[in-house]
Amino acid sequence: MPETGKKTPIKLALFDLDGTLTKERSAWEYIHRRLGVWEGQAEKYQEAFLKGEISYEKFCQLDAAIWKGMAVSQIEKILQEIPLQDGVDDLLAYLRSKRVKLGIISSGLSLLANYLKKKYGIEYAVANELEIVAGHLTGGIKIHVYYDRKKEWVEEAMRNFLVRPEEIMAVGDSHGDIDMLRMVGLPIAFNSSSKTLAGIARISVESADLRDLIPHLKCFFE
């Protein structure tokens, strides 16, 4: 049920990307599967990382190296095939109508984050950047957002937009969003795969439609 009572107005909304704004939980995995390099190759790197056998940096480097030499336009085309969550247009339009600034903090790919930034007029987006030379991928990557260290980017967004933690809402779906949600006044779990994340959220919604967040938000703008 929507919360009631006097609330601090929300001025900034920060979103995880993969699994939150999109239906796919990993843009990385989606690309690998589309290219036929997931099973027996990229899948092994993920397993090694999850077992603690390789670092996050090494995991990202191995993943990015698989696509070396590909045209960036091909990767962009694949990323733009990823289906967005139902209701994303309406939710972002609702927040925009309340003069809320919008941001994306993702350990996914900047090619997708920047595409959505342009599509929706989002003010702030940070994600991991594939290295590109002459329109092709070099196989390298610049890691800006570690999967479990989004806090530093929340702090940067606070400085950029001159807002306090209690004036921020953040929406995430997985373990990697925990420190982001802990930073803000209105933490929201959307289809959470993490019990810890759901436990710290003030609002937790299981739904196939982001519009279902709107009734929970209305009291913050009254």
HELIX and SHEET records of a PDB file:
HELIX    1   1 ALA A   27  LEU A   35  1                                   9    
HELIX    2   2 TRP A   38  ALA A   42  3                                   5    
HELIX    3   3 GLU A   43  LEU A   50  1                                   8    
HELIX    4   4 TYR A   56  ALA A   65  1                                  10    
HELIX    5   5 VAL A   72  LEU A   79  1                                   8    
HELIX    6   6 VAL A   88  SER A   97  1                                  10    
HELIX    7   7 SER A  110  TYR A  120  1                                  11    
HELIX    8   8 LYS A  151  PHE A  161  1                                  11    
HELIX    9   9 PRO A  165  GLU A  167  5                                   3    
HELIX   10  10 HIS A  175  ASP A  177  5                                   3    
HELIX   11  11 ILE A  178  MET A  183  1                                   6    
HELIX   12  12 LYS A  195  ILE A  200  1                                   6    
HELIX   13  13 LEU A  210  LEU A  213  5                                   4    
HELIX   14  14 ILE A  214  LEU A  217  1                                   4    
HELIX   15  15 LYS A  218  PHE A  221  5                                   4    
SHEET    1   A 7 HIS A 136  LYS A 142  0                                        
SHEET    2   A 7 TYR A 124  VAL A 133 -1                                        
SHEET    3   A 7 LYS A 101  LEU A 109  1                                        
SHEET    4   A 7 LEU A  12  PHE A  15  1                                        
SHEET    5   A 7 ILE A 168  GLY A 172  1                                        
SHEET    6   A 7 LEU A 186  PHE A 190  1                                        
SHEET    7   A 7 ILE A 203  VAL A 205  1                                        
END                                                                             
